Each structure stands twice: as C-alpha cells, then as structure tokens.
Amino acid sequence: MAFSPPLYADEAAARRWLRRGNPLVGLFVATPSLSEAVCDWMCEHRDPAGRLGRMLRPELPRPLAEDRFEHLPSYSQTLAKVIIAAGAAGWIEDVAVPIQLIAGTDDAVVDLAFVRHMAGVVDLVFPRHVAEAHAHVSLSVRPDAEHELPLTHPVACVPEIEQLRASLMRGPAG
C-alpha cells in the first residue's frame, strides 16, 4: 500500500513534479548537495528540526508535526536514488503481490495520470493491454486530498488499510 505514491515515468518527470509540488523539495532536487546538508543538519539537530516542523505545520498534532523532521540519514539518498531515478514504477511491474495506491486529487507532488497508468486504469490515454499488465495494482483516489493523505484524511485511509488487509488474509482464492 502506498499513500501519495511518488511514481514518475522518468527522471525529468520526477524533477518537474517535485519542483512543482514542494518548493523545499524542489530546491533539494535542483541542488543535491543542499539536500544532503539539510538532511545532515536535521539528523544532528532533531529537537530544533522538530520545533521547525511544528512551526511549519501547526494544524497537525505535535508528534506528527515533529515526526515529519525525524528521518533517517538516508532521506537525500532515497530522494535521489528511488524517487528522482523513477525506478519504483519498474519495481511495481516486477512484483506479483497486490499493490494498493491511494492518491489525492489535489496532491501537487503525485503525477495522478501516471499513477492511473500504473494502476491500469483504462481510458483514452492508457489502453486495455496496460490494465492487463497491471492487474495486481489498484488505485483509490480521494477528492480534495493533498500529499499528506494519512495525516489530513485518516478516517478515509483506515478503511483502505482494512480492506487490503482483509483481502490479503483471504488469500488468492478469496
């Protein structure tokens, strides 16, 4: 299951969507050395970074706002090697387990058209053979939801988690 999945067709699309969606991440995309420096600072200064998180997102409960800045030292590497490299789309094609993608209509970071493609949504842009190739991938789209879907719409996310869990418990014959 992936909320607000950062799936992109290629590196150029990833850079374009990330720059558009979040100015700070856009800066990281443009200057990887800045991304690494900020990542290092946040890891070394977790308390001030947590306070910064609370100031930037006062509407979130304190632990959640702080947790946004509590990350592993690998953030900048994950950004570069997983998200910007746009490799996750290939990984999805390589696995056979059920994958549930959940995205918001107002998420400025998610390329919803490409995510629909990865979920095999059949329309004028993505023909039926794509849907058949991605039969193990499903997509739920939440209206009026932005990038931090589980934080801003937890009541809508819980049934999605429960539904996927129930289908996995039933197994392939269920």
Backbone as numpy.savetxt, mean C-alpha at the origin, in Angstrom:
# Nx Ny Nz CAx CAy CAz Cx Cy Cz
-3.32 -10.13 2.13 -4.18 -8.97 2.13 -3.28 -7.74 2.13
-3.63 -6.79 1.29 -2.86 -5.55 1.24 -3.83 -4.36 1.20
-3.68 -3.50 2.17 -4.43 -2.25 2.18 -3.61 -1.19 1.45
-4.27 -0.43 0.61 -3.61 0.65 -0.14 -2.33 0.14 -0.80
-2.47 -0.90 -1.64 -1.27 -1.56 -2.17 -0.47 -0.68 -3.12
0.82 -0.53 -2.85 1.68 0.28 -3.72 2.16 -0.54 -4.92
1.24 -0.84 -5.82 1.55 -1.62 -7.01 1.58 -0.70 -8.22
2.67 -0.81 -8.98 2.84 0.07 -10.14 3.35 -0.75 -11.32
3.02 -0.29 -12.51 3.41 -0.99 -13.73 4.92 -1.00 -13.93
5.57 0.08 -13.55 7.02 0.17 -13.74 7.58 1.26 -12.82
8.89 1.43 -12.85 9.54 2.39 -11.97 9.08 3.82 -12.21
8.90 4.19 -13.47 8.47 5.55 -13.78 7.08 5.83 -13.19
6.19 4.86 -13.31 4.84 5.02 -12.74 4.92 5.12 -11.22
5.76 4.29 -10.60 5.90 4.35 -9.13 6.38 5.72 -8.70
7.38 6.23 -9.36 7.90 7.56 -8.99 6.84 8.64 -9.17
6.11 8.56 -10.27 5.07 9.56 -10.55 3.98 9.53 -9.48
3.48 8.34 -9.15 2.40 8.22 -8.17 2.86 8.61 -6.78
4.07 8.22 -6.40 4.56 8.54 -5.06 4.80 10.04 -4.90
5.35 10.67 -5.93 5.55 12.13 -5.87 4.22 12.85 -5.75
3.25 12.38 -6.49 1.94 13.02 -6.50 1.21 12.85 -5.18
1.36 11.69 -4.56 0.56 11.35 -3.40 1.04 11.91 -2.09
2.34 12.08 -1.93 2.86 12.51 -0.64 4.13 13.32 -0.88
4.11 14.61 -0.60 5.27 15.45 -0.88 6.56 14.95 -0.22
6.47 14.46 1.02 7.67 13.97 1.70 8.21 12.72 1.02
7.33 11.79 0.70 7.77 10.59 -0.01 8.29 10.97 -1.39
7.66 11.95 -2.02 8.15 12.43 -3.31 9.57 12.95 -3.22
9.88 13.62 -2.12 11.24 14.09 -1.89 12.19 12.90 -1.73
11.73 11.88 -1.00 12.55 10.68 -0.82 12.81 9.99 -2.17
11.79 9.96 -3.02 11.91 9.32 -4.32 12.93 10.07 -5.17
12.87 11.39 -5.11 13.78 12.22 -5.92 15.21 12.17 -5.41
15.38 12.05 -4.11 16.72 12.06 -3.52 16.87 10.92 -2.52
17.28 9.75 -3.01 17.41 8.59 -2.11 18.32 8.85 -0.91
19.32 9.69 -1.07 20.21 9.97 0.06 19.45 10.69 1.18
18.49 11.53 0.83 17.65 12.19 1.83 16.78 11.15 2.54
16.24 10.23 1.78 15.42 9.17 2.36 16.22 8.39 3.39
17.45 8.04 3.05 18.29 7.29 3.98 18.62 8.12 5.22
18.90 9.41 5.02 19.25 10.29 6.15 18.06 10.44 7.10
16.88 10.67 6.57 15.68 10.81 7.40 15.39 9.50 8.11
15.52 8.41 7.40 15.29 7.09 7.99 16.25 6.87 9.17
17.53 7.18 8.96 18.52 7.04 10.03 18.16 7.91 11.23
17.78 9.18 10.95 17.43 10.10 12.04 16.23 9.57 12.84
15.21 9.10 12.12 14.01 8.61 12.81 14.32 7.40 13.67
15.20 6.54 13.18 15.57 5.36 13.97 16.38 5.73 15.20
17.21 6.75 15.08 18.05 7.19 16.20 17.32 8.09 17.18
16.24 8.70 16.74 15.51 9.67 17.56 14.02 9.33 17.57
13.70 8.17 18.07 12.31 7.69 18.02 11.33 8.58 18.79
11.73 9.09 19.95 10.81 9.93 20.72 10.47 11.22 19.98
11.47 12.00 19.52 11.09 13.20 18.75 10.35 12.86 17.46
10.70 11.75 16.84 9.99 11.36 15.62 8.53 11.05 15.94
8.28 10.39 17.07 6.90 10.11 17.49 6.12 11.38 17.75
6.78 12.36 18.39 6.11 13.65 18.63 5.78 14.33 17.31
6.69 14.23 16.36 6.45 14.80 15.04 5.23 14.11 14.40
5.14 12.80 14.58 3.98 12.07 14.06 2.68 12.57 14.64
2.69 12.84 15.94 1.47 13.36 16.59 1.12 14.75 16.05
2.13 15.58 15.82 1.86 16.94 15.31 1.31 16.88 13.89
1.84 15.97 13.08 1.40 15.88 11.69 0.02 15.25 11.52
-0.35 14.36 12.44 -1.64 13.69 12.36 -2.37 13.73 13.70
-2.78 14.91 14.16 -3.43 15.02 15.47 -4.77 14.30 15.55
-5.38 14.01 14.41 -6.69 13.35 14.43 -6.58 11.86 14.74
-5.38 11.30 14.65 -5.19 9.88 14.94 -4.96 9.68 16.43
-5.36 8.53 16.95 -5.02 8.23 18.35 -3.50 8.28 18.53
-3.07 8.74 19.67 -1.65 8.97 19.93 -0.75 7.79 19.54
-1.06 6.56 19.97 -0.17 5.45 19.61 -0.05 5.24 18.10
-1.14 5.46 17.38 -1.09 5.28 15.93 -0.29 6.39 15.26
-0.49 7.61 15.71 0.26 8.73 15.14 1.76 8.54 15.38
2.12 8.08 16.57 3.53 7.86 16.88 4.08 6.68 16.09
3.28 5.64 15.95 3.74 4.43 15.28 4.08 4.67 13.82
3.49 5.64 13.21 3.79 5.96 11.82 5.27 6.28 11.64
5.92 6.70 12.73 7.33 7.06 12.65 8.23 6.04 13.33
7.63 4.98 13.83 8.40 3.89 14.43 8.57 2.83 13.37
9.68 2.87 12.68 9.88 1.89 11.63 11.27 1.29 11.73
11.44 0.26 10.97 12.73 -0.40 10.95 13.70 0.38 10.08
14.98 0.19 10.29 15.97 0.91 9.48 15.86 0.62 7.98
15.04 -0.32 7.59 14.96 -0.71 6.18 13.98 0.13 5.36
13.35 1.15 5.95 12.32 1.89 5.22 12.84 2.40 3.88
13.98 3.06 3.87 14.47 3.64 2.62 14.80 2.54 1.61
15.31 1.41 2.08 15.61 0.30 1.18 14.33 -0.34 0.65
13.32 -0.46 1.49 12.03 -1.01 1.04 11.42 -0.09 -0.01
11.48 1.19 0.24 10.96 2.16 -0.72 11.66 1.98 -2.07
12.98 1.90 -2.06 13.73 1.81 -3.30 13.62 0.45 -3.98
13.80 -0.62 -3.21 13.93 -1.95 -3.80 12.63 -2.70 -4.00
11.57 -2.28 -3.30 10.30 -2.98 -3.44 9.26 -2.11 -4.13
9.04 -0.92 -3.61 7.96 -0.09 -4.14 8.36 0.60 -5.44
9.47 1.34 -5.43 9.86 2.06 -6.64 10.28 1.09 -7.74
10.92 0.00 -7.38 11.34 -0.98 -8.39 10.14 -1.67 -9.04
8.96 -1.51 -8.45 7.70 -2.02 -9.00 7.74 -3.54 -9.20
8.40 -4.23 -8.29 8.49 -5.68 -8.40 7.32 -6.45 -7.83
6.54 -5.81 -6.97 5.44 -6.52 -6.30 4.41 -7.04 -7.29
4.20 -6.33 -8.37 3.23 -6.79 -9.36 3.64 -8.15 -9.91
4.92 -8.34 -10.15 5.41 -9.63 -10.62 5.26 -10.71 -9.57
5.47 -10.35 -8.31 5.33 -11.32 -7.23 3.89 -11.83 -7.16
2.94 -10.93 -7.35 1.53 -11.32 -7.31 1.24 -12.34 -8.41
1.82 -12.15 -9.57 1.60 -13.08 -10.66 2.24 -14.44 -10.39
3.28 -14.47 -9.56 4.02 -15.70 -9.30 3.45 -16.58 -8.21
2.51 -16.09 -7.43 1.98 -16.88 -6.31 0.59 -17.43 -6.67
0.22 -18.48 -5.96 -1.08 -19.10 -6.22 -2.04 -18.98 -5.04
-1.63 -18.32 -3.97 -2.50 -18.16 -2.80 -3.45 -16.99 -3.03
-4.61 -17.00 -2.37 -5.55 -15.88 -2.52 -4.92 -14.58 -2.02
-5.13 -13.53 -2.79 -4.65 -12.20 -2.42 -5.83 -11.25 -2.47
-6.05 -10.54 -1.38 -7.12 -9.56 -1.29 -6.48 -8.17 -1.27
-6.80 -7.34 -2.24 -6.33 -5.96 -2.31 -7.48 -5.05 -1.91
-7.19 -4.06 -1.08 -8.22 -3.12 -0.63 -7.66 -1.71 -0.82
-8.38 -0.91 -1.59 -7.90 0.44 -1.90 -9.05 1.43 -1.75
-8.69 2.68 -1.56 -9.67 3.75 -1.47 -9.74 4.54 -2.76
-10.90 5.04 -3.06 -11.07 5.82 -4.29 -10.30 7.13 -4.27
-10.00 7.65 -3.07 -9.32 8.94 -2.97 -7.85 8.81 -2.56
-7.29 7.63 -2.73 -5.89 7.39 -2.36 -5.01 7.95 -3.46
-4.27 8.99 -3.14 -3.42 9.65 -4.14 -2.15 8.87 -4.44
-1.83 7.86 -3.65 -0.62 7.09 -3.85 -0.88 5.83 -4.68
-2.08 5.28 -4.60 -2.41 4.03 -5.29 -2.85 4.31 -6.72
-2.25 3.60 -7.65 -2.66 3.64 -9.05 -3.83 2.67 -9.18
-5.03 3.17 -8.92 -6.21 2.32 -8.85 -6.46 1.59 -10.17
-6.19 2.21 -11.28 -6.38 1.52 -12.57 -5.45 0.32 -12.66
-4.20 0.46 -12.22 -3.28 -0.67 -12.28 -3.65 -1.73 -11.26
-4.10 -1.32 -10.08 -4.53 -2.28 -9.07 -5.74 -3.06 -9.60
-6.65 -2.39 -10.28 -7.79 -3.09 -10.90 -7.26 -4.12 -11.91
-6.27 -3.73 -12.66 -5.65 -4.64 -13.63 -5.07 -5.86 -12.92
-4.35 -5.65 -11.82 -3.74 -6.75 -11.08 -4.82 -7.67 -10.48
-5.98 -7.10 -10.18 -7.06 -7.90 -9.62 -7.91 -8.54 -10.72
-7.52 -8.32 -11.97 -8.24 -8.96 -13.06 -9.60 -8.39 -13.34
-9.78 -7.11 -13.03 -11.06 -6.48 -13.34 -11.19 -6.36 -14.85
-12.26 -6.90 -15.37 -12.48 -6.88 -16.82 -13.21 -5.60 -17.20
-12.59 -4.84 -18.07 -13.24 -3.64 -18.60 -12.64 -3.36 -19.98
-12.84 -2.19 -20.49 -12.34 -1.87 -21.82 -10.81 -1.84 -21.87
-10.18 -1.51 -20.75 -8.72 -1.40 -20.72 -8.07 -2.77 -20.51
-8.63 -3.58 -19.63 -8.02 -4.86 -19.27 -8.95 -6.00 -19.69
-8.59 -6.72 -20.74 -9.48 -7.76 -21.28 -9.55 -9.01 -20.40
-10.43 -9.92 -20.80 -10.73 -11.12 -20.02 -9.51 -11.98 -19.74
-8.55 -12.11 -20.65 -7.40 -12.98 -20.39 -6.58 -12.49 -19.20
-6.60 -11.20 -18.93 -5.91 -10.69 -17.73 -6.65 -11.16 -16.48
-7.97 -11.10 -16.50 -8.76 -11.55 -15.35 -8.50 -13.02 -15.06
-8.42 -13.83 -16.08 -8.16 -15.25 -15.88 -6.78 -15.49 -15.31
-5.80 -14.71 -15.70 -4.43 -14.86 -15.20 -4.32 -14.46 -13.73
-5.24 -13.62 -13.27 -5.19 -13.12 -11.90 -6.41 -13.57 -11.10
-6.88 -14.78 -11.34 -8.08 -15.27 -10.67 -7.92 -15.38 -9.15
-6.69 -15.48 -8.67 -6.44 -15.60 -7.22 -6.41 -14.25 -6.52
-6.56 -13.16 -7.27 -6.50 -11.81 -6.72 -7.89 -11.19 -6.74
-8.30 -10.64 -5.59 -9.58 -9.94 -5.55 -9.34 -8.51 -5.05
-10.29 -7.66 -5.33 -10.15 -6.25 -4.99 -11.44 -5.72 -4.39
-11.30 -4.97 -3.31 -12.40 -4.19 -2.74 -11.98 -2.73 -2.81
-12.89 -1.90 -3.27 -12.60 -0.47 -3.36 -13.55 0.25 -2.41
-12.98 1.03 -1.52 -13.74 1.79 -0.54 -13.91 3.22 -1.03
-15.17 3.67 -1.15 -15.39 5.05 -1.58 -14.90 6.05 -0.53
-14.39 7.14 -1.00 -13.97 8.27 -0.15 -12.86 7.91 0.84
-12.09 6.86 0.57 -11.01 6.47 1.48 -9.67 6.86 0.87
-8.77 7.30 1.74 -7.44 7.71 1.31 -6.43 6.61 1.63
-5.16 6.95 1.68 -4.09 5.96 1.76 -4.03 5.20 3.08
-4.37 5.79 4.16 -4.25 5.12 5.46 -5.57 4.46 5.84
-6.06 3.66 4.95 -7.37 3.03 5.06 -7.63 2.33 6.40
-6.74 1.48 6.90 -7.04 0.83 8.19 -7.13 1.81 9.37
-6.45 2.93 9.26 -6.49 3.93 10.33 -7.73 4.81 10.24
-8.14 5.12 9.03 -9.25 6.05 8.85 -10.60 5.35 8.67
-10.59 4.08 8.26 -11.82 3.31 8.04 -11.71 1.91 8.64
-11.38 1.81 9.92 -11.19 0.47 10.51 -12.46 -0.38 10.50
-13.60 0.25 10.65 -14.86 -0.51 10.67 -15.10 -1.18 9.32
-14.68 -0.55 8.25 -14.83 -1.14 6.92 -13.77 -2.22 6.66
-12.62 -2.12 7.31 -11.53 -3.07 7.07 -11.73 -4.40 7.80
-12.30 -4.35 8.97 -12.45 -5.57 9.78 -13.24 -6.65 9.03
-14.39 -6.35 8.42 -15.11 -7.41 7.69 -14.29 -8.00 6.53
-13.47 -7.18 5.91 -12.62 -7.67 4.82 -11.63 -8.71 5.36
-11.04 -8.41 6.51 -10.09 -9.33 7.14 -10.81 -10.61 7.55
-11.97 -10.46 8.16 -12.74 -11.64 8.60 -13.17 -12.50 7.43
-13.56 -11.87 6.35 -14.00 -12.62 5.17 -12.83 -13.41 4.57
-11.67 -12.79 4.45 -10.51 -13.49 3.91 -10.10 -14.63 4.84
-10.11 -14.37 6.12 -9.75 -15.40 7.10 -10.69 -16.60 6.99
-11.99 -16.32 6.90 -12.98 -17.39 6.79 -12.76 -18.21 5.51
-12.47 -17.54 4.40 -12.26 -18.27 3.15 -11.00 -19.12 3.23
-9.98 -18.64 3.90 -8.75 -19.43 4.06 -8.97 -20.63 4.97
-9.81 -20.45 5.99 -10.10 -21.55 6.90 -10.90 -22.66 6.19
-11.76 -22.26 5.25 -12.55 -23.25 4.51 -11.67 -24.05 3.57
-10.61 -23.44 3.06 -9.72 -24.11 2.13 -10.22 -24.02 0.71
-9.50 -24.61 -0.22 -9.82 -24.48 -1.64 -11.17 -25.08 -2.04
-11.60 -26.09 -1.33 -12.89 -26.72 -1.70 -14.07 -25.91 -1.19
-13.84 -24.96 -0.19 -14.93 -24.23 0.44 -15.44 -23.17 -0.41
